[in-house]
């Protein structure tokens, strides 16, 4: 048929409407017999080769375009990943910076059993609440840079020594020989001190081994809970000794930790990314911190856990039988602490808010002012104010003596200047006192 058509004058190289022609059609349909016949009958092989080359070129261009698009997509994904990593790194860095800033304030408030302690920027210490053991007798303290409260109150002084008042049945206040201390923690019947070289000292009850910190090294933060001591190492790992009946000391797998807190039966760790882990007692949900984000400080109580967020708000989980978790309205908070049944927050303006159990007045911090990190300037300012007050008192005493002498010289009452009378005992007619 094809031979006949060619004899009748058919153009064997004629293009159809779609741009194809017999030889290329034979190629496309893989009809080798037809392909050879067409070549024998004079089909334009050069045209065929040109078509094949054009097709190959288009195929290469297509693959190159696809490869280019794939590279661009990969680059886009890689760039998004880099940007996300940068964002995460920046957020993490910001959290760490804020954590460092907040850490200074965390030392300035402490919740004890039914009492609250506050460190003023001038290095003095105020306290309200239960004072059965003398744990609130801090009025004479000076140059204090950090505080910790439980049944006893501990103060770290600027020179690295430690003072303590309150319950001392187990020797937990026997810190007089300590020196070179940079951080303190207290709980119940023991007290812990972190030394500048990263080692840890402890005094008090040791029934559960809570004071067995002698082998610890490279510690940068310490906290104390019920019969346990927890230390955060420079590499972000956490060690713990003491009672472990509910796994509250099982912190061995923790990594990337930047802060720790110890409650009555649970232990809390804040990670560098602002999330929070917890182990131990969880009967009241005090360890349910898995959803927390952007946390810059943590505190642990008897049955609840408190977290300070980067925006100055506060979250809490766990036991709330006396309102100790009612912190939802708090704003501009820079430090938090909690213990038995009350929670306290230090505001950026140096005031202190408190919620929870208040039978002993432990939440009566409304009048406190200037609570915050110790500064030498504030110490000097307070010292000058105290000296000026002493001068004023002396001047007032001298004026009173002078006035009294004048009254006596006039035969008047030396106390009030009133008229005196009587034969033997001269008694003031105004104030009734004898002269």
C-alpha positions in Angstrom: 0.0 0.0 0.0 2.8 2.5 0.9 4.7 1.6 -2.2 1.6 2.1 -4.3 0.9 5.5 -2.7 4.4 6.6 -3.4 4.1 5.5 -7.1 1.0 7.5 -7.3 2.9 10.6 -6.1 2.2 10.7 -2.4 4.8 12.8 -0.4 6.4 10.5 2.0 7.8 13.4 4.1 4.5 15.4 4.3 3.7 16.8 7.8 0.3 16.2 9.3 -1.7 18.8 11.2 0.0 17.9 14.5 3.5 18.4 13.0 4.3 14.8 12.7 5.2 12.8 9.6 5.4 9.1 8.6 9.0 8.4 9.6 8.7 9.9 13.1 5.3 8.2 13.5 6.9 4.9 12.8 9.6 5.7 15.3 7.0 6.7 17.9 4.9 3.6 17.4 8.1 1.5 17.4 7.2 -0.1 14.0 10.7 -1.0 12.9 9.5 -2.7 9.7 7.6 0.5 8.6 10.5 2.6 9.6 13.0 0.7 7.4 10.5 0.7 4.5 10.1 4.5 4.7 13.8 4.9 4.6 14.0 2.7 1.5 11.3 4.8 -0.2 13.3 7.9 0.4 12.1 9.3 3.7 14.1 12.3 4.8 16.4 10.9 7.5 18.0 14.2 8.2 14.6 15.6 9.1 14.1 12.7 11.4 17.4 13.2 13.1 16.6 16.9 13.5 13.3 16.0 15.1 14.9 13.5 17.4 17.6 16.1 18.4 14.9 18.7 19.1 12.9 16.2 21.2 16.1 15.3 23.1 16.8 19.0 23.6 13.3 19.6 24.9 13.5 16.6 27.2 16.9 17.8 28.6 15.4 21.3 29.1 12.4 19.7 30.8 14.6 17.6 33.1 16.8 20.7 33.8 13.7 22.7 34.6 12.4 20.0 36.9 15.9 19.7 38.5 16.1 23.5 38.9 12.6 23.6 40.5 13.6 20.7 42.8 16.8 22.5 43.8 14.9 25.8 44.3 12.3 23.9 46.5 15.1 22.2 48.4 16.8 25.6 48.9 13.5 27.1 50.0 13.0 24.3 52.5 16.6 24.6 53.7 16.3 28.4 54.0 13.0 28.0 56.0 14.7 25.5 58.2 17.7 27.8 58.7 15.3 30.7 59.5 13.3 28.5 61.9 16.6 27.4 63.6 17.6 31.0 63.8 14.3 31.9 65.3 14.4 29.1 67.8 18.0 30.0 68.7 17.1 33.7 69.1 14.1 32.8 71.2 16.2 30.4 73.3 18.9 33.1 73.7 16.3 35.7 74.7 14.8 33.2 77.2 18.3 32.5 78.6 19.0 36.2 78.9 15.7 36.8 80.6 16.3 33.8 82.8 19.7 35.3 83.9 17.9 38.6 84.6 15.0 36.8 86.5 17.5 34.7 88.5 18.7 37.8 90.4 15.1 38.4 91.5 14.4 34.8 92.4 16.8 35.2 95.4 14.8 38.1 96.7 11.6 36.4 97.9 11.1 33.2 99.7 8.0 31.4 101.0 8.4 29.5 104.3 6.0 27.4 106.3 3.3 29.9 107.1 5.6 32.9 106.7 7.2 35.0 103.9 10.6 36.7 103.6 11.6 39.5 101.3 15.1 40.9 100.5 15.3 44.6 100.1 17.7 46.2 97.6 19.6 47.8 100.5 20.5 44.3 101.9 18.0 44.3 104.7 15.4 41.6 105.1 11.7 41.8 106.0 9.4 39.0 107.1 5.7 38.4 107.9 3.7 35.5 109.2 4.4 32.7 111.8 7.4 33.4 114.0 7.1 30.5 116.5 10.7 29.6 116.1 12.0 33.1 115.6 12.3 32.6 111.8 11.1 36.1 111.2 13.8 37.8 113.4 15.8 39.1 110.5 15.5 42.8 111.3 19.2 43.1 112.3 20.5 41.5 109.1 22.6 43.7 106.8 24.4 43.3 103.4 22.3 40.2 102.5 22.2 39.2 98.8 20.0 36.1 98.9 17.4 34.5 101.1 15.8 31.1 101.6 13.0 30.2 104.0 11.3 27.0 105.4 11.0 26.5 109.1 14.1 28.5 109.4 15.4 31.5 107.4 18.8 31.6 105.8 20.6 34.7 104.4 23.6 34.9 102.2 25.8 37.9 102.9 27.8 39.9 100.3 31.0 38.6 101.8 30.1 34.9 101.2 29.1 34.1 104.8 25.7 32.8 105.8 23.4 33.8 108.7 20.4 31.8 109.9 17.5 32.1 112.4 14.6 29.9 113.4 14.1 26.2 114.0 17.5 24.6 114.7 16.7 21.3 116.4 18.8 19.4 113.8 21.6 21.9 113.5 20.2 23.3 110.2 21.1 26.9 111.3 24.7 26.0 112.1 26.2 27.9 109.1 28.5 30.2 111.1 31.7 28.6 109.7 30.7 28.7 106.1 32.5 31.0 103.7 33.0 31.6 100.0 29.3 30.7 99.5 27.5 32.0 96.3 24.0 30.4 96.7 21.9 28.9 99.5 18.9 26.6 99.9 16.9 25.4 102.9 14.2 23.0 103.6 12.7 21.6 106.9 15.7 20.3 108.8 18.7 20.9 106.5 20.5 23.8 104.8 22.6 23.7 101.7 25.3 26.1 100.5 26.9 26.3 97.0 30.6 27.3 97.1 32.3 29.4 94.5 34.3 26.4 93.3 31.1 24.5 92.4 31.1 22.2 95.5 28.3 22.0 97.9 28.2 22.0 101.8 25.2 21.0 103.9 24.2 20.9 107.6 21.2 19.5 109.5 19.3 16.3 109.4 20.7 13.6 107.1 18.4 10.6 107.7 17.8 10.1 104.0 21.2 11.2 102.8 20.0 14.6 101.8 23.3 16.2 103.1 25.5 13.8 101.1 26.7 16.3 98.6 30.4 16.1 99.3 31.2 14.5 96.0 29.3 17.0 93.9 31.4 19.1 91.4 30.6 21.7 88.8 27.3 22.7 90.5 25.8 26.1 89.5 22.5 26.0 91.3 21.0 24.2 94.3 17.5 23.7 95.7 16.3 21.8 98.7 13.0 19.9 99.2 11.6 17.7 101.8 14.5 15.4 102.8 16.3 15.9 99.5 18.8 18.2 97.8 19.0 18.9 94.1 21.9 20.3 92.2 22.1 21.6 88.6 25.5 21.1 86.9 27.2 23.5 84.5 26.5 21.1 81.6 22.7 21.3 82.2 22.4 17.9 83.9 20.9 17.4 87.4 22.0 15.4 90.4 19.8 14.7 93.5 20.2 12.9 96.8 17.8 12.1 99.6 14.4 10.5 99.9 13.2 9.0 96.6 10.1 6.9 97.4 8.1 8.5 94.5 11.0 9.0 92.1 11.5 12.6 93.0 15.3 12.2 92.7 15.1 10.5 89.3 16.7 13.4 87.3 19.5 11.5 85.8 18.2 11.6 82.3 17.5 15.3 82.3 19.5 17.4 79.8 19.7 21.1 78.8 18.3 22.2 82.2 18.8 25.9 83.2 16.9 26.0 86.5 15.5 23.6 89.1 12.9 23.7 91.9 12.2 21.2 94.7 8.8 20.6 96.2 7.7 18.4 99.1 7.6 15.3 97.0 8.4 16.3 93.4 11.3 18.0 91.5 11.0 20.4 88.7 13.4 21.3 85.9 13.2 24.2 83.5 14.9 23.6 80.1 16.7 26.2 78.0 13.9 26.2 75.5 11.4 27.4 78.1 9.7 24.0 78.6 9.4 22.3 82.0 9.9 18.7 83.2 8.9 17.2 86.5 9.3 13.9 88.4 7.9 12.6 91.7 4.6 12.8 93.4 1.8 13.7 91.0 -1.4 12.8 92.9 -2.6 16.4 92.6 -1.3 17.0 89.1 1.7 19.0 90.3 3.9 17.4 87.6 1.6 18.2 84.7 3.8 20.9 83.2 4.3 19.3 79.7 2.3 22.0 77.9 4.1 24.9 79.4 6.1 27.2 77.1 8.2 30.3 77.4 8.9 29.7 81.1 11.8 31.7 82.7 11.5 30.6 86.4 9.9 27.8 88.4 8.9 27.1 92.0 7.5 24.0 93.6 5.3 23.7 96.7 3.7 21.0 98.8 1.4 19.8 96.1 1.6 22.4 93.3 4.0 23.9 90.8 4.3 27.5 89.6 5.9 28.8 86.5 6.8 32.4 85.6 6.4 33.2 81.9 8.6 35.5 79.8 5.7 38.0 79.5 5.5 38.4 83.3 2.4 36.3 83.7 2.3 33.2 85.9 0.9 29.6 85.4 0.3 27.0 88.1 -0.8 23.4 88.3 -1.7 21.1 91.2 -3.3 21.4 94.6 -5.4 24.5 94.9 -7.4 23.9 98.1 -6.7 27.3 99.6 -6.3 29.3 96.4 -2.5 28.9 96.1 -2.9 28.5 92.3 -5.1 31.6 91.8 -2.4 33.6 90.0 -4.2 34.1 86.7 -4.5 37.8 87.1 -0.9 38.5 88.0 1.1 40.7 85.7 4.6 42.2 85.5 6.0 39.5 87.8 9.8 39.0 87.9 10.1 36.2 90.5 7.9 33.6 92.1 8.1 31.2 95.1 5.8 28.9 97.0 5.8 26.3 99.7 3.0 24.9 101.9 -0.2 26.7 101.0 0.7 30.1 99.7 2.3 31.5 96.5 4.2 34.8 96.3 5.2 37.0 93.3 7.7 39.8 93.1 6.6 42.6 90.8 8.9 44.7 88.6 8.1 47.7 90.8 9.5 46.0 93.9 6.2 45.2 95.5 5.0 41.7 96.4 1.7 39.9 95.8 0.5 36.8 97.5 -2.4 34.3 97.3 -3.4 31.3 99.3 -3.5 30.3 103.0 -3.1 33.4 105.2 -4.1 32.4 108.8 -0.7 33.6 110.1 -0.5 36.7 107.9 2.0 35.2 105.6 0.3 36.9 102.6 0.3 40.4 104.2 3.1 41.7 101.9 1.0 44.6 100.5 3.1 47.3 102.3 6.4 46.0 101.2 8.5 48.2 98.9 11.9 48.2 97.2 12.1 44.4 97.3 14.8 43.4 94.8 18.5 42.5 94.2 21.0 43.9 96.6 23.0 46.9 95.3 25.8 48.8 97.0 24.2 52.1 96.0 21.0 51.1 97.9 23.0 49.9 100.9 24.8 53.2 101.1 21.6 55.1 100.6 19.9 53.2 103.4 23.0 53.6 105.7 22.9 57.3 105.2 19.2 57.4 105.9 19.7 55.4 109.1 22.6 57.7 110.1 20.4 60.8 109.4 17.6 59.3 111.5 20.0 58.7 114.4 21.1 62.3 114.1 17.5 63.6 114.1 16.7 61.4 117.2 19.8 62.8 119.0 18.9 66.4 118.1 15.3 65.7 119.4 16.7 64.3 122.7 19.0 67.3 123.1 16.1 69.7 122.5 14.0 67.8 125.0 16.7 67.9 127.6 17.2 71.6 127.0 13.5 72.3 127.3 13.3 70.1 130.4 16.1 72.0 132.1 14.4 75.3 131.3 11.1 74.1 132.9 12.9 72.9 136.0 14.7 76.3 136.4 11.2 77.9 136.3 9.9 75.5 138.9 7.8 73.6 136.3 7.3 69.9 135.6 10.4 68.7 133.8 8.3 66.3 131.7 5.6 68.6 130.3 6.2 72.1 131.7 3.0 72.0 133.8 2.5 73.4 137.3 3.8 71.2 140.2 2.6 71.1 143.8 2.9 69.2 147.1 4.9 69.5 150.3 7.2 66.6 149.9 6.7 64.9 146.6 6.2 67.5 143.9 3.6 66.2 141.5 2.7 67.7 138.1 -0.9 68.9 138.0 -1.0 68.3 134.3 0.6 65.0 133.6 0.5 63.6 137.2 4.2 62.5 137.2 6.4 63.2 140.2 9.3 65.7 139.8 
